[in-house]
Amino acid sequence: MESLKKSRWFAGFLVTGLLVLVASGCGGSGGVATQIIVPPPAITLTNTAPYLVAGGQNWVVAGVKGFTLLANGTGFTSTSVMQWNGTALPSQFGTSVNIAATVSSTLVAAQGTASITVHDPSTGVTSNALSFSIASATDLDWLWTTIEA
């Protein structure tokens, strides 16, 4: 963090210290170089929006018991909550890159697809959505047949 205090962005480039512009041969100065010292502009660090990345468990078989769903991403805070189709789940903050939530058996009782997001009530920002599938047991008959063969 200390390095960010000493560094600033100027015209899209990270610079440190002061920017010195040298102009020579400009009218009225008799050919003498003129130095203009320009302090770099101040930057404002803002909270990053929560962002989910793919990976981990993304499906279950309908009718399973409740479970803990882990999510990885960025921008999570201690006030972030995981959402299932827009409804908050009981969530446990891990770090700025992971969060866990309890999914009840009633949410996965029937076949379907859920939208998983992470919402930060302190900023009002919601992450991108990832799909979570709930498969019926009959959809997985081909898997059992393949394993037994």
C-alpha positions in Angstrom: 0.0 0.0 0.0 2.9 2.4 0.7 4.0 2.1 -2.9 0.6 3.2 -4.1 0.9 6.3 -2.0 4.1 7.3 -3.7 3.0 6.3 -7.2 0.3 8.0 -9.3 -1.3 7.4 -12.7 -0.7 10.0 -15.3 -2.1 9.7 -18.9 -2.6 6.0 -18.3 1.0 5.4 -17.1 2.1 4.7 -13.5 4.7 7.3 -12.6 6.5 8.1 -9.4 7.8 11.5 -8.2 7.2 14.6 -10.2 6.8 14.9 -14.0 9.2 17.4 -15.5 8.3 18.9 -18.9 11.1 20.7 -20.8 10.3 23.1 -23.6 13.1 24.7 -25.6 13.0 27.1 -28.5 9.6 28.5 -27.5 9.0 32.1 -28.5 10.2 34.8 -26.1 12.6 32.8 -24.1 15.6 33.4 -26.4 16.2 29.7 -26.9 16.6 29.0 -23.2 15.0 25.8 -22.0 12.0 26.2 -19.7 11.2 23.6 -17.2 7.6 23.1 -16.0 7.2 20.8 -13.0 3.9 19.1 -12.9 2.9 17.1 -9.9 1.1 13.9 -10.8 -2.7 13.9 -10.3 -4.1 12.3 -7.2 -5.8 9.0 -7.6 -8.8 7.6 -5.7 -8.9 4.0 -4.8 -12.4 2.6 -4.9 -13.9 -0.7 -3.8 -13.8 -3.3 -6.5 -17.1 -4.9 -7.4 -17.4 -8.5 -6.4 -16.6 -10.9 -9.2 -17.2 -14.7 -9.3 -14.9 -17.0 -11.2 -15.9 -20.5 -12.5 -14.6 -23.5 -10.6 -15.5 -25.8 -7.8 -18.9 -27.5 -7.4 -21.5 -26.3 -9.9 -24.1 -29.1 -9.8 -25.9 -31.6 -7.5 -28.5 -34.3 -7.8 -32.0 -33.1 -6.9 -33.0 -34.3 -3.4 -29.6 -34.2 -1.7 -29.2 -32.9 1.8 -28.2 -29.3 2.4 -24.5 -28.5 1.8 -21.9 -25.7 1.9 -21.3 -24.0 -1.4 -17.9 -22.4 -1.8 -17.3 -19.5 -4.2 -14.1 -18.0 -5.5 -13.7 -14.6 -7.0 -12.5 -11.1 -6.1 -13.8 -8.1 -4.3 -15.6 -9.9 -1.4 -15.9 -8.0 1.9 -17.0 -9.0 5.4 -20.5 -7.8 4.5 -20.8 -9.8 1.2 -23.5 -12.4 1.0 -23.9 -15.2 -1.6 -27.3 -15.2 -3.3 -29.3 -18.1 -4.8 -31.6 -16.7 -7.6 -31.4 -13.3 -5.9 -32.2 -14.5 -2.4 -29.5 -14.2 0.3 -28.0 -17.4 1.7 -26.5 -17.7 5.2 -22.9 -16.8 4.2 -19.5 -17.0 5.9 -16.9 -14.5 4.7 -13.5 -16.1 4.1 -11.2 -13.6 2.4 -11.5 -11.0 -0.3 -11.3 -14.0 -2.8 -13.6 -16.6 -1.2 -16.9 -16.9 0.5 -19.0 -19.9 1.6 -22.8 -20.2 2.0 -25.2 -22.8 3.3 -27.6 -24.2 0.7 -30.7 -25.9 2.2 -32.1 -29.1 0.8 -35.3 -27.3 -0.1 -33.4 -25.2 -2.7 -32.2 -28.4 -4.4 -35.3 -30.5 -4.0 -36.2 -30.4 -7.7 -34.4 -30.4 -11.0 -33.5 -27.0 -12.4 -30.8 -24.3 -12.6 -30.0 -21.6 -10.1 -28.2 -18.3 -10.5 -25.4 -17.7 -8.0 -24.2 -14.2 -7.3 -22.4 -12.4 -4.5 -23.9 -9.2 -3.2 -22.3 -6.5 -1.1 -25.0 -4.6 0.8 -22.5 -2.0 2.0 -21.9 -0.9 -1.6 -25.1 -2.1 -3.2 -23.1 -4.0 -5.9 -23.8 -7.5 -7.1 -21.3 -9.7 -8.9 -21.7 -11.5 -12.2 -23.8 -14.6 -12.1 -22.7 -18.2 -12.4 -25.1 -21.1 -13.1 -25.6 -24.0 -10.7 -27.4 -27.0 -12.0 -29.7 -29.4 -10.1 -29.9 -32.7 -12.1 -32.6 -35.3 -11.6 -31.5 -38.8 -10.7 -32.9 -40.1 -14.0 -30.7 -37.6 -15.9 -27.7 -39.4 -14.5 -28.8 -43.0 -15.4 -26.3 -42.9 -18.3 -23.5 -42.2 -15.7 -24.4 -45.2 -13.5 -24.7 -47.4 -16.6 -21.2 -46.3 -17.9 -19.6 -46.9 -14.5 -21.1 -50.4 -14.1 -20.1 -51.5 -17.6 
